[in-house]
Amino acid sequence: MAWWHNNQLRLIQNNLREIDADLDVDLLISQLKQFDANVLMLNAGGIFAFYPSKLEHHYVTPYLKKDLLREAIDKAHANGMRFIARFDFSKTHESLFADKPEWYYRTKEGKEVNYHGIVHTCINGGYQQEHSLKIIEEVLDSYAVDGIFFNMFGYQTKDYSGNDYGLCYCDNCKRRFRAMYGTGLPENRDPNNEVYQQYKKFQSITTKEILDSVHEMVKRKNPEIALCTYHTHQVDIVRNESNTALHRPHPVWQYSASENVKSIEDGWDDKLISNCCINAIDLTYRFTGVSANEVQIRLYESIASGSGLDFCIIGIFDGYPDQENITAAQEVYRFHKENEKYFGSLGSMADVALIKPDSLDRANPQEYFGWFKMLKEQHIQFDVVPQGRLSAKLEQLKGVQAVIVPGIRNMDNAQLAALKELQHSSGVRIMATGHALTGDERNREMLYELFQAKYRETITDTIPAYLETSDKEVFRSFPARDWVIVGEGFSKMSFEGDQKTLLPFVLPSTFGPPERAYGHQRSSEYGVGVSRERGAYLPWEAGTLYYRYGYEDHKRVLTDLLHYMLDGRYAVTTDAPQAVELFYNKIDDSKHMLQLLNLTGFNGVTYSDPIAVAGIQIVVGHGQAGKNCKAYSLMRQKYVPTCSNQEGITLVVETLELYDAIVLEFSE
């Protein structure tokens, strides 16, 4: 079995500056031991070589006074750590540009991008197509690396200051695109333009071709070397990041690590996800860290969602100006080391599967993120399955009660067939929202097959329109509120068959002046068609509204519908506040794990110390009723009292500070 397959990575990346080329490796190793790290990632080559490369077009940093790469690998191995070599082929030192100008990215005007002496390359140029492989081969032939990682892989169009130079118009891109599609490159990024749609496919094909080449060469030399980058094709370890940026629009996404990990962990059985906690608050401010509370939340979310640990700083630890976050990260790493036997192979106990749109630029990502947030806050256990993995995960999806399709207007034939089989053959309810399956004729045909709903048109003149929650049997969370806002888009549907039509559409009327705020009338349109056996279709964007504005109304509408369809039967229920993130997984047939993460310190913008939560009651169902159960807290190192009744196993967490992990051991 390959060294990474146990999924218990405790990875530290020191993102070296060229001035760090003479670093004290013994000191670094001693600092890594304070993390209980078992994987070290350091720079090897690309923009700068951190070893004495013999290749003509591989710029060796002038600060290199020794073979740093060899010393770091040897000493990491001597101390029981694996070593991943980091490469960045997206740019080179400017000295290479004069000799090989055909390797580089070009704007539409034919200009290169030179950022403080570092010039952008192109994925279709000779540097990335051929010379990068020579660099990798030189490292693999000379050094005993355990893995290789590529930074900024793919089509890069921005510099480090965030300036976007647009598509690459180098001769290589022009030639390859014309050969594949018989036309010139698109003029802009208009998503409705047919040529740009072809260009997106072109990007995907050419990116995968390079990964194929790298994979073939690396695995031919040594199949025990792990490939890692920010892509899922032909890699062993998928890298992702939890990071922040000062100009990133709100809302702040508090589930960054959970979502990053789940969307890979739940979607692939043959890949690991390593979610890097970026300490810096921004690319432009690399030496100031985010809150220590945010660092720990990211790291605990990573292991709780099924990953290992991954933490990165710029430069070296010696003299790094944020020692507070170093200490915070070390606490989580130490906990993982002490309890690693329980992590790395957590099985799903999901009631629901949430489909993640493959192309978030074409779908509505906010509908998906709104659903993710709702399910987390309601403590409903769910898997995340990327849209493109729907067919591959079909058998596992047959084990959930419901599949949610959030705002995905177009699915391919295999994906549509998977939804049909899940509903018709396996009894899984399908719940679709946000104008899902309305994109083309084939999708609209499936919309009717799944929901007996015919799409007519989408209207955007919906201010101020409402939906009426008049059926209090279904909408049990609305005993004293009858209207909810519908947002900016509503699709008119013809619901047929025996399903319930609920949420009557209340037509817009005047809202000002106050004296004229009246005249709303109920229309013949409805905001949902629902069947307890088949599922529900909502032709409006409840998830988007919740993600953007956070009104409880929209979460209640969706989770009330889920409760109605599933008859309130969930793997785990709790009275924990919604600011407690709850994870419930299987370790093996006789052991399960409950994990709780206290997010009460997050106020929507700031991460501060959490407020301790006392007396959290949790009921674990799914066939555990009548069994004996021992519950042991790994964090508090004590047993948790339990009792068994007809509903399942009940336990009470006396006090939750930030995090707890409770192992449940069942016996007859």
N, C-alpha and C positions, 0 to 999 in steps of 0.2 A: 504494500500500500504506500502511495506517495506520502511524503513527509507532511504535507499540508492537509491531508484528508481528515485528520481528527478535528479540524475546525476549532483549534484552541490557540490561535495566534494571539500573541501579545507583542504587537509590532510597534517599534519606535522608528520614525523617520526624522533624521537630521537633514534638513534641506540645505545642503552646504552652499556657502558663498565661495567664490574662488579664493578668497583670502583665508579660508579654512583648510586649504590643501595641506598645511603642515600641522594639522591638529594633533593633540596628544591622545593617541588611541587608547592607551592604558587608562587614562582618566575617563574617557568616554565609556569604556567597558565598565568601569566601577560605577559610573552614574546609571548605566543601563541596568545594572544589578539591583539598584534601588527601586526600579520599576518591576523587577522580576520579569524583564523582557526576555522573549525567546526568539525574536526576529529583529534584525537590524536592517534598515534600508538606508543606503548612502549613494551619493552621486558616483557614477562611473564615467559616462561619456555623453557625447552629443554636443551641446553648446560649448562645454569645456571638458577636456579629458582630465580625470583625476588619477591617471596612471600614465606611465611613459609610453604613450601610443607610438607605434612605428608607421602608422598610416599617414600618407602625404596630406590628406585633407581632413585632418582631425586635430583641432587646435588644442594644444596642451596649455593649461593655465601656467603662466610664468611663476606663480606662487608655489608650484609643486617642487619640493626639495627631496622627495622620497617617493617610493611607490606606495602611496596611501592606500590604494585599493587592495594590494596584496596584504599589507599589514592589518588592515581592518578585517578582511576575510579570515585570515589566519587566527587572529585573536578572538574574533567572534566565535569561530568554530571551537577554539580551545576552551571557551567558556560556555559551551553548550547552546550557542545561538546560531540560527540560520542567517544567511546573508542574501538580501535581494539587492541587485545592482540597478540603480536608477539611470535611465537615459531620457534625454529630451532632444528629439530630432526636428522640432518645429522651427528651430532657428540655428544660426551659426555665428561665429565671430565674423566681423565685417571683412577681415583680411582674406577670407575665402571667396567673397563675392566677386572681386575683380577677376579672379581666375576662372570661376564657374558661374557666370551670371544666369545661365539657363536653369540652374537649380532652384531659383527663387520665386516667391510669390510676386505678382504684379497687379497693381490697380488697373482699372479700366483705361487709365491714361498711360499705362506702361511703367509706372514708377514702382521701385522697391520700397519696402518698409524697413527703415533703419532706426532702431530704437536704442539710442545711447551706445552705438557700436555693435549692436546685435541685430542681424538681418533675418527676416522671416523667410523660411523655405516653403516649398509647395509639396504637397503629398504626391503630386504627379511628376515632380522633377527627379533628376537622377540622384540627388542626395538621399531623399527618402526611399526612392524605389530600389536603389542599388547600394549606395555607399553606406547607408545605415546598417544594412546586413553585414557588410564587411567589418564595421565597428563592433557589432554584436559578436560576430564570429571571432574577432581578435580577442575579445574579452573571454568568451567561452573556451577558447583554445588555451588561454594562458592562466585563467583563474577559476577556482572551484566555487563558483557562485551557486546558490540554491534556487535563485529566481531572478527574473528580470522584469522591470517595470518601465513603461513608457509614459512620460508626462506629456500633456497637451497633444494627445494623439488625434489625428484626423484633420479636418479643414478648419484652420485657425485664421480668423479675419480681424481680430482685435489686437491692439498692443496692450502693454501693461497699464497704461493710463485709461484704458477703456475706449479708446478711439477705434471705431469700426471702419475699415477700409473697403468693405463690400466683398463681393465674390472675387476669386482669383481669375485674372484674364491672361495668365502666362501662356506661352505658345504650347506647352504640354497639355494644359487643360483644354485649350481650344481644339488641338488636334485630336485628343482622346474623345472629347464630347462629340465632335463632328463625326468621328468614325463610328460611334455608337448610335447616334440619333439623327445624323444627316443634317444637322443645322448648327448654327452658331450658339454661343452661350447666351443665357437670358440676360436681359438688360438690367433687371432688378429682382427683388425677392417677392414679387407679387404671387401669393399662394394660389390665386385663381388662374394664373398663366400656365398654359400647358407645357411650355418649354421649361419653366421653373419647376414644375412637377417632375419632368424628366430629369432635371438637374439634381433634384433630391434623390432620385433613384441612382443617378450617376455617382453621387457622393457615397451612397451606401455600398454600391458595387465595388468602387475603387478602394474604399477603406477596407472592406473585407478581403480584397485581393492581397493587400499588403500583410494583413494579419495571417492569411493563409501562407504567405511566403515565410514570414517569421516563424510561424508554428512548425512548418515542415523542417526548416533548418535547425531550430532549437531541439525539437524532439528527436530528430535524426542523430544529433550529437549526444543528447542525454535526455531521455523521457522523464527523468526525475527533477528536471528544472521546471519550476512553476512560471507560467506566463501571466502577467498581470497588467491591466490597464483599465481605462474608463470605457469599456466596451464588453459585450457579452460574447462576441464571435471568436472562437478558437483561443479562449483564455481559460486558465484554471482558477484564478482569483480575480474577481471583478472588483475594481476599486471604485469607491464613491467618496464623497466628502460631505461632512456637516460643517458649513462655514457661514460667515456673515459678510455683509458689505454695507458700507454706510449709506449708499444711495439705493439700496434694494427696497422696492415698495412694500408697504405693510399690506396685510397683517404678517407679523413675525410668525414663522412656522415652528412651533414648539415640538413637533414630532419629526424633526428632520432625520435623526438617526433611525428611529423606528421605521419610517417610510423607506429610507434608503436601503435598509437591511431587508425588510419584508419583501420588497418588490423583486429582489434577487433570490433570497433564501426560499421563498414560497414558490418561485417560478422555475427553478432549476435544481435538479438533484445532483448534477455532476460539477457544480461550480460553487466556490466559496465567495462570500462577499466580505470585503474588508473595508469598513466605513471609517475613513480618516477624520478624526476630530482635529480640525485646523485651529490651532490656538489663537492665531492673529485675528483681530477684529476686521481686517480688510487686507486686500492685496497691497494697498498703499501704506498701510500701517502694520508692518510685519512684527514689530517689537512690542506691541501692546496686546495683551490677551483679552478675550471675552471674559465674562464672569466665571469664577471658579465653579459656581453652581451650575452654569450652563455646560461647562466641561464635564462635570460628573454626570449630569443628566444624559448628555450624548453618549457617554461611555456605558452607563447602565442600560440605556435603551438598546445599545448595540448588542450586549450579551443577552439581554432579556428577549430580544427579537430573534436571536439565533446565530449571532456572529461572534467573532473574537474581539480583540481590542486593537486600536490603531490610533496613534497620536503623533502629531508633527509640529516641530518648531522650525523657524529659520535659524540656520547656523548651528552653533554648539551650545551646550548647557552652561559651560563655564563663562560667566559674565552675562548670560541672558537675563534681561531686565524684568522677567515675570516669574519669579520663583514660587509665587502663591499658587499658580495653576499647575506647576510641576508637582507640588505636594498633593494637590487635589487629585491629579491623575494617578499618582503613585498609590493612593488609597484604593482606587478601583482596581488597578492592576494587581495589587497585593491580594484583594478579596478574590479575584478571579483565579490567581495562582493557588490559593488555599482550597478552592472549591471547584477546580477545573473539571473534575470527574463528572460533575453534574451538567456541564455545559458542552455545547458543540454539536449535540445530536438531539435537540429538543423536537419532539413530534407535535404535529398539529392537533389541536382540539377545537378547531374552528366550527362555528355554526354557519358562517357566511363566508362567501368568497367575493372580493371586490376586484373587478377587472380594471387594470390600469391601462389607459389609452397608450398605444405604442408611439404615436406621434403627437406629443403634447402641443406642438405648434399648430396642428390642424384640428385636433379635438379641443374641447374646453377643459383645460386642466383643473380649473377651479371647481367644477362639478365633482371631479374625483377627489380633490383635496377636502372639499366640504364633507363628503361621505366619510372619508378617512377620519376626520375630526369627530364627526358625530358618533361613529362606532366606538372610537376610543373613549369618548366621554360617557357613553352608555355602558361601557365595559362589556360590549358584545364581542366575543372572540371571532376574529376573521383572518383569512389569508388574503394576500394580494397576489393576483395572477396577471402578469403582463398580457395584453391582448394577443400578441403573437404566440404566446405559449398556451393558449386556451385549448387547442386540440391535443397538445402533448400532455397536458395535465388532466385530461378528460376523466380518467378512472378515479383520480383522487378527488376531483370535484363532485363525483357522485356521492361522496360521503358528507357533503354539506347540505344544509336545509335550503339555502337560498343563494343565488348568484346575482350580483348587482352590476348593471351596465350603466355607468355614469356618463351620459352625454356623448357616447361614441356613435356618430352618425353613420359611419360606414365600417362594416366588417366584411372580410372575405368569405368565400363560400365555405371553407373548412371551419371557420369560426362560427358562422351561422349554423352550420350543421351540428356543431358541438352544443350550442345553446338548445337547439331543437331536441337533440338526444337527451340532454340533461332533463329537460322538462317533460318530454313525452314518454321516455323509457325509464327514467330514474326518479321521477316525482320531485325533482328539485324545482323550487319556485324561482322564476326569473323576475327581477325587479329592475325596470329601466326608467331612467329619468333624463331630463335635460335635452329633449328632442332626439334621443337615441334612436338609431335605426331608421332615420328619415332621409338619409343622404341620396340613395339612388333607388332604382326600381326593385332590384333584388333585395335590398335591405327592407324596403317597404312591404314586399311580399312576406318576408319573415316576420315583420312587425305584426301583420295580420295573423300569421300562423301561430305565433306565440301568445298574442293578446287579443285577437279578434278586434283589432283596432285599425281603422283606415285613416291615414294622414290626409288632411285637406289643405291646410295652409298655416303659416306661422305669422302671427301679428305682433308688431312691436309697439303699437300705440296702446299701451296698457296702463298708463298713469292717469288717474288712480283707480286701478281695477283691483278686485279682491277675490279670494276664494272662501267659500262658506263651509265651516266645519260643523255642519248641522247634525251629522250622524255621530252622536256621542258614544255609541257602542264601539265604533271603530276608533274615533278620535277621543280617547278617554282622557287625554291630557288637556282638553279644552272644555272643562265644565262650565266656565263662565266667560269664555271668549269665543266669538262666532265668526270673525273674519280674520284672514291673514293676507298680507300683500303678495302679489303674484310676480312682481319684478318686471323686467323689460321685454320678455319674450314669452309668448304663449302659443302653442300649436293647437289648432282646432282639429279634433279627432272625431271620428264616428265609431263609437264603441258598440259592438254587436254581441249577440250571444247572451249567456246567463250571468255574466259578471256584474258586479255592483258598479254603478257610476256614482261617484261621490265628489265632493268639493265643487259644488256649482259655481260657475264663473259669474261674478258680480260685475256688471258693466261699468266702465268709467263714467264719471259725471263731473260736474263742476266742483272745485275745491276752494274757490276764492271769488269774492270776499267771503268772510265767514257766513254772511247772511245768505249766500248762494251755495253753501256746501251741503247739498242734498240732491236727491233724484237718482240714486243708484238703484238699478234693477237687476234681478237675477236673470241670467240668460239661459239658453238651452245647451250651453257648452259645459263640460266637466273637466276638473283638474286631475282626475284619476279614474281608471277602470281597474277593478281589483277582483281577483278570484282567489279564494283560500287554497285551491288546488294548483292553480297555474302560476299566479304571481300578480304583479301590478305594473301598470304603465302610467307615468306622470309626464305629461307633455309640457313641462315647464322646469325651470332650473332651481329647484329647492336647495341642492347642494351648493351651487354657486352663491346663492343669497346667504347661506349660512357661513360659507367661507369668508365672504366679503364683509358682512355686517354682524354676524353672530347672533341674530335674533333666535331665541329659543323656539319660536313658532315653527320655523322651518325644520328644525331637528325633530320636534315633536310630531309633526305631520308624518315624516318618513319613518321614524322609529315606532310610532303608533301603528302604521301600516304593517311594518315587520312583525310587531307583536301580534297583530290580528292574524296574519298569515301563518305564523309559526306557533300560535296558541301560547305564546309566552314561554316556550321551552328552550332553555339555553344551557350550555355546558356549565356555566358558572353565573351566579347572581350575587350582588353585593349591595350594601347600603353606603359604600364609599362615595365621597363626593366626586363630582366629575373631574376634578383636578388631580385625582389619583389615577395613574395609568396602571392597568392591571393586565398581567400576562398569565395565561394558563396553558401549560404544555405537558406532553407526555415525555417522561424519561425512558421508561420501559413499561412492560405490561403491569407491573406492580407498583411503579413509582411515577408520580406526577410532580410538577413544580408550579407553585404560585409565586409570582413576583409582583411587587407593588412599588411604584415610583411616585413620589410625592412632588407634584408640580405646583403646589400652592404658592411657591415663591415667585412664580411667573405672573406678572400683572398685565401681560399683553405686549410689553416692550422690554421691561427690565427683569432680569433673573436675580433674585435675592434669596436669603435663607428661607427654606420652607417652614410653614406653620405645622407643628406636630398635629397629627390626626389621631384621635383616640377611639377605641372601641369599634373598629371596622368589622362588621359581620360579613362572612363569605359563605355561600352555600355551593358546594360542588355536586353536580348531578351526574348525568350520563352513566347510569348503571352502577353507581357507587352506593346506592341506598342499601342499608343492611350490612355493609362491610365494616370491619374494624379498620381504623385509620390512626396511624401515628404521624404527627405533623411536627417537623423540626425546623426552626429558624436558623438558617446559615449565618445571618447577620448578627443575631442576638445570641446565638449558640445556646438555645434552650428550646424545650418542647412547648408546643402551642396546644392548649386544650381543644378537644374536638368532641362532637356528639353526632350520632347517626340517627336519622329518622326516615320517614317515607319519601322525603324530598331529596335526601342525599346526605352528605357530610357537611356539618356546620362547624366553622371555627371562627374565633374572634381574635383579631390582631389588637393587642392591648394599646400599643402606641406605634405609629409609623412616623419616623423622623424623615429621612430622605428616601431610603430604599430598604426593602426586605426581600429575601428569597426563602420560601418555605417549601421543604420537600415533604410530600405526602406519600406515605407508604401504606398500601392497602393489603389486607388479608381477609380471608373468609371467616 
